[in-house]
Amino acid sequence: MKNKQKTHKATAKRFRVTRKGKIMHNRQGDNAHLKANKTSQQKARKKGKSSLGSKTESKKIISLLS
């Protein structure tokens, strides 16, 4: 009898799977050091969400989420 794999909670907090199956995550944003030297445009570019491009990383994350 095979045991069920538990959800990796740290991964579940950081990544979301869209309806089409893409893996979305929050970018680093304003959490970087040396913020005083960066312009507001540079900091704004880092905000928001982005998707993972690598298929191998996506498969690993999906396996951790299931």
Gaussian input, Z-matrix of N, CA and C with variables (Angstrom, degrees):
# hf/3-21g

backbone

0 1
 N
 C     1     B1
 C     2     B2     1     A1
 N     3     B3     2     A2     1     D1
 C     4     B4     3     A3     2     D2
 C     5     B5     4     A4     3     D3
 N     6     B6     5     A5     4     D4
 C     7     B7     6     A6     5     D5
 C     8     B8     7     A7     6     D6
 N     9     B9     8     A8     7     D7
 C    10    B10     9     A9     8     D8
 C    11    B11    10    A10     9     D9
 N    12    B12    11    A11    10    D10
 C    13    B13    12    A12    11    D11
 C    14    B14    13    A13    12    D12
 N    15    B15    14    A14    13    D13
 C    16    B16    15    A15    14    D14
 C    17    B17    16    A16    15    D15
 N    18    B18    17    A17    16    D16
 C    19    B19    18    A18    17    D17
 C    20    B20    19    A19    18    D18
 N    21    B21    20    A20    19    D19
 C    22    B22    21    A21    20    D20
 C    23    B23    22    A22    21    D21
 N    24    B24    23    A23    22    D22
 C    25    B25    24    A24    23    D23
 C    26    B26    25    A25    24    D24
 N    27    B27    26    A26    25    D25
 C    28    B28    27    A27    26    D26
 C    29    B29    28    A28    27    D27
 N    30    B30    29    A29    28    D28
 C    31    B31    30    A30    29    D29
 C    32    B32    31    A31    30    D30
 N    33    B33    32    A32    31    D31
 C    34    B34    33    A33    32    D32
 C    35    B35    34    A34    33    D33
 N    36    B36    35    A35    34    D34
 C    37    B37    36    A36    35    D35
 C    38    B38    37    A37    36    D36
 N    39    B39    38    A38    37    D37
 C    40    B40    39    A39    38    D38
 C    41    B41    40    A40    39    D39
 N    42    B42    41    A41    40    D40
 C    43    B43    42    A42    41    D41
 C    44    B44    43    A43    42    D42
 N    45    B45    44    A44    43    D43
 C    46    B46    45    A45    44    D44
 C    47    B47    46    A46    45    D45
 N    48    B48    47    A47    46    D46
 C    49    B49    48    A48    47    D47
 C    50    B50    49    A49    48    D48
 N    51    B51    50    A50    49    D49
 C    52    B52    51    A51    50    D50
 C    53    B53    52    A52    51    D51
 N    54    B54    53    A53    52    D52
 C    55    B55    54    A54    53    D53
 C    56    B56    55    A55    54    D54
 N    57    B57    56    A56    55    D55
 C    58    B58    57    A57    56    D56
 C    59    B59    58    A58    57    D57
 N    60    B60    59    A59    58    D58
 C    61    B61    60    A60    59    D59
 C    62    B62    61    A61    60    D60
 N    63    B63    62    A62    61    D61
 C    64    B64    63    A63    62    D62
 C    65    B65    64    A64    63    D63
 N    66    B66    65    A65    64    D64
 C    67    B67    66    A66    65    D65
 C    68    B68    67    A67    66    D66
 N    69    B69    68    A68    67    D67
 C    70    B70    69    A69    68    D68
 C    71    B71    70    A70    69    D69
 N    72    B72    71    A71    70    D70
 C    73    B73    72    A72    71    D71
 C    74    B74    73    A73    72    D72
 N    75    B75    74    A74    73    D73
 C    76    B76    75    A75    74    D74
 C    77    B77    76    A76    75    D75
 N    78    B78    77    A77    76    D76
 C    79    B79    78    A78    77    D77
 C    80    B80    79    A79    78    D78
 N    81    B81    80    A80    79    D79
 C    82    B82    81    A81    80    D80
 C    83    B83    82    A82    81    D81
 N    84    B84    83    A83    82    D82
 C    85    B85    84    A84    83    D83
 C    86    B86    85    A85    84    D84
 N    87    B87    86    A86    85    D85
 C    88    B88    87    A87    86    D86
 C    89    B89    88    A88    87    D87
 N    90    B90    89    A89    88    D88
 C    91    B91    90    A90    89    D89
 C    92    B92    91    A91    90    D90
 N    93    B93    92    A92    91    D91
 C    94    B94    93    A93    92    D92
 C    95    B95    94    A94    93    D93
 N    96    B96    95    A95    94    D94
 C    97    B97    96    A96    95    D95
 C    98    B98    97    A97    96    D96
 N    99    B99    98    A98    97    D97
 C   100   B100    99    A99    98    D98
 C   101   B101   100   A100    99    D99
 N   102   B102   101   A101   100   D100
 C   103   B103   102   A102   101   D101
 C   104   B104   103   A103   102   D102
 N   105   B105   104   A104   103   D103
 C   106   B106   105   A105   104   D104
 C   107   B107   106   A106   105   D105
 N   108   B108   107   A107   106   D106
 C   109   B109   108   A108   107   D107
 C   110   B110   109   A109   108   D108
 N   111   B111   110   A110   109   D109
 C   112   B112   111   A111   110   D110
 C   113   B113   112   A112   111   D111
 N   114   B114   113   A113   112   D112
 C   115   B115   114   A114   113   D113
 C   116   B116   115   A115   114   D114
 N   117   B117   116   A116   115   D115
 C   118   B118   117   A117   116   D116
 C   119   B119   118   A118   117   D117
 N   120   B120   119   A119   118   D118
 C   121   B121   120   A120   119   D119
 C   122   B122   121   A121   120   D120
 N   123   B123   122   A122   121   D121
 C   124   B124   123   A123   122   D122
 C   125   B125   124   A124   123   D123
 N   126   B126   125   A125   124   D124
 C   127   B127   126   A126   125   D125
 C   128   B128   127   A127   126   D126
 N   129   B129   128   A128   127   D127
 C   130   B130   129   A129   128   D128
 C   131   B131   130   A130   129   D129
 N   132   B132   131   A131   130   D130
 C   133   B133   132   A132   131   D131
 C   134   B134   133   A133   132   D132
 N   135   B135   134   A134   133   D133
 C   136   B136   135   A135   134   D134
 C   137   B137   136   A136   135   D135
 N   138   B138   137   A137   136   D136
 C   139   B139   138   A138   137   D137
 C   140   B140   139   A139   138   D138
 N   141   B141   140   A140   139   D139
 C   142   B142   141   A141   140   D140
 C   143   B143   142   A142   141   D141
 N   144   B144   143   A143   142   D142
 C   145   B145   144   A144   143   D143
 C   146   B146   145   A145   144   D144
 N   147   B147   146   A146   145   D145
 C   148   B148   147   A147   146   D146
 C   149   B149   148   A148   147   D147
 N   150   B150   149   A149   148   D148
 C   151   B151   150   A150   149   D149
 C   152   B152   151   A151   150   D150
 N   153   B153   152   A152   151   D151
 C   154   B154   153   A153   152   D152
 C   155   B155   154   A154   153   D153
 N   156   B156   155   A155   154   D154
 C   157   B157   156   A156   155   D155
 C   158   B158   157   A157   156   D156
 N   159   B159   158   A158   157   D157
 C   160   B160   159   A159   158   D158
 C   161   B161   160   A160   159   D159
 N   162   B162   161   A161   160   D160
 C   163   B163   162   A162   161   D161
 C   164   B164   163   A163   162   D162
 N   165   B165   164   A164   163   D163
 C   166   B166   165   A165   164   D164
 C   167   B167   166   A166   165   D165
 N   168   B168   167   A167   166   D166
 C   169   B169   168   A168   167   D167
 C   170   B170   169   A169   168   D168
 N   171   B171   170   A170   169   D169
 C   172   B172   171   A171   170   D170
 C   173   B173   172   A172   171   D171
 N   174   B174   173   A173   172   D172
 C   175   B175   174   A174   173   D173
 C   176   B176   175   A175   174   D174
 N   177   B177   176   A176   175   D175
 C   178   B178   177   A177   176   D176
 C   179   B179   178   A178   177   D177
 N   180   B180   179   A179   178   D178
 C   181   B181   180   A180   179   D179
 C   182   B182   181   A181   180   D180
 N   183   B183   182   A182   181   D181
 C   184   B184   183   A183   182   D182
 C   185   B185   184   A184   183   D183
 N   186   B186   185   A185   184   D184
 C   187   B187   186   A186   185   D185
 C   188   B188   187   A187   186   D186
 N   189   B189   188   A188   187   D187
 C   190   B190   189   A189   188   D188
 C   191   B191   190   A190   189   D189
 N   192   B192   191   A191   190   D190
 C   193   B193   192   A192   191   D191
 C   194   B194   193   A193   192   D192
 N   195   B195   194   A194   193   D193
 C   196   B196   195   A195   194   D194
 C   197   B197   196   A196   195   D195

   B1=1.4473
   B2=1.5213
   B3=1.3235
   B4=1.4617
   B5=1.5343
   B6=1.3110
   B7=1.4531
   B8=1.5216
   B9=1.3450
   B10=1.4607
   B11=1.5196
   B12=1.3213
   B13=1.4598
   B14=1.5241
   B15=1.3124
   B16=1.4544
   B17=1.5245
   B18=1.3322
   B19=1.4552
   B20=1.5204
   B21=1.3145
   B22=1.4599
   B23=1.5240
   B24=1.3238
   B25=1.4625
   B26=1.5341
   B27=1.3300
   B28=1.4640
   B29=1.5236
   B30=1.3383
   B31=1.4580
   B32=1.5267
   B33=1.3115
   B34=1.4623
   B35=1.5225
   B36=1.3372
   B37=1.4615
   B38=1.5184
   B39=1.3442
   B40=1.4617
   B41=1.5178
   B42=1.3316
   B43=1.4572
   B44=1.5164
   B45=1.3389
   B46=1.4545
   B47=1.5170
   B48=1.3273
   B49=1.4608
   B50=1.5169
   B51=1.3445
   B52=1.4560
   B53=1.5188
   B54=1.3398
   B55=1.4580
   B56=1.5236
   B57=1.3168
   B58=1.4601
   B59=1.5160
   B60=1.3350
   B61=1.4543
   B62=1.5200
   B63=1.3433
   B64=1.4645
   B65=1.5234
   B66=1.3198
   B67=1.4644
   B68=1.5246
   B69=1.3288
   B70=1.4524
   B71=1.5266
   B72=1.3415
   B73=1.4623
   B74=1.5197
   B75=1.3204
   B76=1.4560
   B77=1.5188
   B78=1.3256
   B79=1.4595
   B80=1.5202
   B81=1.3216
   B82=1.4565
   B83=1.5242
   B84=1.3102
   B85=1.4525
   B86=1.5021
   B87=1.3171
   B88=1.4602
   B89=1.5170
   B90=1.3225
   B91=1.4571
   B92=1.5191
   B93=1.3347
   B94=1.4597
   B95=1.5317
   B96=1.3164
   B97=1.4599
   B98=1.5339
   B99=1.3159
   B100=1.4735
   B101=1.5285
   B102=1.3255
   B103=1.4614
   B104=1.5250
   B105=1.3299
   B106=1.4554
   B107=1.5231
   B108=1.3331
   B109=1.4653
   B110=1.5133
   B111=1.3369
   B112=1.4564
   B113=1.5168
   B114=1.3376
   B115=1.4558
   B116=1.5164
   B117=1.3384
   B118=1.4607
   B119=1.5221
   B120=1.3407
   B121=1.4667
   B122=1.5264
   B123=1.3272
   B124=1.4639
   B125=1.5244
   B126=1.3464
   B127=1.4553
   B128=1.5228
   B129=1.3272
   B130=1.4626
   B131=1.5238
   B132=1.3373
   B133=1.4632
   B134=1.5224
   B135=1.3288
   B136=1.4604
   B137=1.5197
   B138=1.3306
   B139=1.4587
   B140=1.5136
   B141=1.3265
   B142=1.4469
   B143=1.5097
   B144=1.3336
   B145=1.4603
   B146=1.5134
   B147=1.3067
   B148=1.4577
   B149=1.5168
   B150=1.3271
   B151=1.4568
   B152=1.5212
   B153=1.3125
   B154=1.4550
   B155=1.5205
   B156=1.3153
   B157=1.4496
   B158=1.5115
   B159=1.3052
   B160=1.4557
   B161=1.5245
   B162=1.3395
   B163=1.4617
   B164=1.5264
   B165=1.3496
   B166=1.4622
   B167=1.5233
   B168=1.3322
   B169=1.4658
   B170=1.5181
   B171=1.3343
   B172=1.4637
   B173=1.5087
   B174=1.3287
   B175=1.4617
   B176=1.5242
   B177=1.3415
   B178=1.4605
   B179=1.5306
   B180=1.3386
   B181=1.4455
   B182=1.5271
   B183=1.3237
   B184=1.4606
   B185=1.5233
   B186=1.3201
   B187=1.4704
   B188=1.5264
   B189=1.3297
   B190=1.4662
   B191=1.5297
   B192=1.3448
   B193=1.4627
   B194=1.5185
   B195=1.3146
   B196=1.4737
   B197=1.5153
   A1=109.16
   A2=115.77
   A3=121.04
   A4=110.40
   A5=116.41
   A6=120.61
   A7=110.45
   A8=115.35
   A9=119.47
   A10=109.46
   A11=115.33
   A12=119.73
   A13=109.03
   A14=116.56
   A15=120.60
   A16=110.39
   A17=115.94
   A18=121.80
   A19=109.70
   A20=116.79
   A21=122.04
   A22=106.84
   A23=117.28
   A24=122.07
   A25=113.33
   A26=117.58
   A27=119.61
   A28=110.49
   A29=116.91
   A30=120.70
   A31=110.09
   A32=117.32
   A33=121.34
   A34=111.86
   A35=117.14
   A36=120.12
   A37=112.62
   A38=116.89
   A39=120.28
   A40=114.13
   A41=118.68
   A42=121.77
   A43=110.73
   A44=116.35
   A45=123.39
   A46=108.09
   A47=116.20
   A48=121.34
   A49=107.72
   A50=116.94
   A51=121.24
   A52=109.63
   A53=117.16
   A54=121.43
   A55=111.53
   A56=116.44
   A57=119.90
   A58=112.52
   A59=117.63
   A60=121.15
   A61=115.05
   A62=117.29
   A63=119.46
   A64=109.47
   A65=115.71
   A66=121.83
   A67=107.68
   A68=116.96
   A69=122.10
   A70=109.43
   A71=115.59
   A72=120.55
   A73=108.75
   A74=115.89
   A75=121.11
   A76=109.32
   A77=115.53
   A78=119.06
   A79=109.38
   A80=116.05
   A81=120.18
   A82=111.27
   A83=116.63
   A84=120.88
   A85=113.16
   A86=115.04
   A87=121.12
   A88=112.58
   A89=118.25
   A90=120.65
   A91=113.15
   A92=117.49
   A93=120.24
   A94=110.65
   A95=114.41
   A96=118.33
   A97=109.31
   A98=116.71
   A99=124.74
   A100=112.07
   A101=116.65
   A102=120.46
   A103=112.41
   A104=117.16
   A105=119.93
   A106=111.66
   A107=116.92
   A108=120.02
   A109=113.07
   A110=118.50
   A111=121.04
   A112=110.79
   A113=115.93
   A114=120.15
   A115=109.67
   A116=115.88
   A117=118.96
   A118=110.87
   A119=117.51
   A120=119.80
   A121=110.90
   A122=117.16
   A123=120.73
   A124=110.73
   A125=116.07
   A126=119.84
   A127=111.12
   A128=117.59
   A129=121.17
   A130=111.30
   A131=116.64
   A132=120.43
   A133=111.97
   A134=116.62
   A135=120.37
   A136=112.86
   A137=118.33
   A138=120.99
   A139=110.72
   A140=115.76
   A141=121.03
   A142=113.27
   A143=113.94
   A144=120.48
   A145=109.32
   A146=115.21
   A147=120.47
   A148=108.63
   A149=115.07
   A150=119.35
   A151=109.79
   A152=115.23
   A153=120.48
   A154=109.32
   A155=116.60
   A156=120.33
   A157=113.16
   A158=117.40
   A159=121.73
   A160=111.33
   A161=115.98
   A162=120.83
   A163=111.38
   A164=116.84
   A165=119.36
   A166=111.00
   A167=117.07
   A168=119.74
   A169=110.37
   A170=116.75
   A171=120.27
   A172=111.15
   A173=117.44
   A174=120.10
   A175=111.49
   A176=116.31
   A177=120.13
   A178=110.73
   A179=116.95
   A180=120.91
   A181=110.41
   A182=116.89
   A183=120.18
   A184=110.47
   A185=116.93
   A186=119.59
   A187=111.20
   A188=117.20
   A189=120.07
   A190=111.72
   A191=116.34
   A192=119.98
   A193=112.31
   A194=118.20
   A195=118.88
   A196=112.07
   D1=131.01
   D2=-176.40
   D3=-91.54
   D4=136.71
   D5=177.42
   D6=-81.17
   D7=148.31
   D8=177.17
   D9=-74.98
   D10=143.64
   D11=176.95
   D12=-82.52
   D13=132.24
   D14=-179.96
   D15=-80.52
   D16=153.83
   D17=176.48
   D18=-71.37
   D19=133.32
   D20=176.27
   D21=-79.33
   D22=107.52
   D23=-169.60
   D24=-65.55
   D25=-35.43
   D26=178.91
   D27=-65.45
   D28=-36.99
   D29=177.75
   D30=-70.46
   D31=-39.31
   D32=-179.45
   D33=-63.23
   D34=-30.81
   D35=178.91
   D36=-76.44
   D37=-25.59
   D38=-173.27
   D39=-99.21
   D40=-23.18
   D41=-173.46
   D42=-126.01
   D43=148.96
   D44=174.46
   D45=-130.52
   D46=145.67
   D47=176.54
   D48=-102.66
   D49=127.98
   D50=179.23
   D51=-79.24
   D52=175.65
   D53=179.74
   D54=-65.33
   D55=-30.82
   D56=179.23
   D57=-84.63
   D58=-4.86
   D59=175.93
   D60=98.99
   D61=5.67
   D62=176.87
   D63=-74.75
   D64=152.38
   D65=176.47
   D66=-101.17
   D67=118.38
   D68=-179.83
   D69=-107.08
   D70=145.70
   D71=176.70
   D72=-146.96
   D73=157.85
   D74=176.88
   D75=-79.76
   D76=138.35
   D77=176.15
   D78=-73.45
   D79=172.36
   D80=-176.66
   D81=-64.15
   D82=-36.11
   D83=174.71
   D84=70.66
   D85=-133.07
   D86=-174.12
   D87=-92.59
   D88=10.98
   D89=-175.18
   D90=-81.98
   D91=-5.08
   D92=-177.13
   D93=-71.12
   D94=159.78
   D95=177.21
   D96=-82.27
   D97=171.31
   D98=179.46
   D99=58.76
   D100=45.98
   D101=-178.71
   D102=-72.64
   D103=-24.73
   D104=-176.33
   D105=-66.99
   D106=-28.00
   D107=-178.51
   D108=-83.38
   D109=-10.96
   D110=-175.96
   D111=-96.72
   D112=147.49
   D113=177.47
   D114=-76.84
   D115=164.94
   D116=179.76
   D117=-66.92
   D118=-29.40
   D119=177.30
   D120=-66.62
   D121=-40.22
   D122=178.44
   D123=-62.73
   D124=-41.95
   D125=-179.43
   D126=-70.24
   D127=-35.77
   D128=179.93
   D129=-67.95
   D130=-33.24
   D131=179.78
   D132=-64.77
   D133=-29.22
   D134=-177.37
   D135=-83.19
   D136=-14.37
   D137=-178.70
   D138=-77.38
   D139=166.09
   D140=174.05
   D141=101.04
   D142=-166.53
   D143=-177.82
   D144=-114.05
   D145=155.35
   D146=175.22
   D147=-145.60
   D148=162.95
   D149=-179.04
   D150=-106.17
   D151=156.66
   D152=177.28
   D153=-78.81
   D154=135.72
   D155=179.68
   D156=-91.02
   D157=-28.67
   D158=-174.00
   D159=-79.86
   D160=128.37
   D161=178.73
   D162=-69.74
   D163=-36.01
   D164=-178.36
   D165=-68.21
   D166=-40.19
   D167=177.35
   D168=-65.84
   D169=-38.32
   D170=179.29
   D171=-62.52
   D172=-41.69
   D173=179.00
   D174=-63.68
   D175=-40.32
   D176=179.45
   D177=-63.74
   D178=-42.28
   D179=-177.40
   D180=-69.58
   D181=-39.47
   D182=178.11
   D183=-62.53
   D184=-38.99
   D185=178.66
   D186=-66.60
   D187=-33.66
   D188=177.63
   D189=-72.49
   D190=-31.38
   D191=-178.59
   D192=-78.48
   D193=-22.21
   D194=-176.71
   D195=-93.78

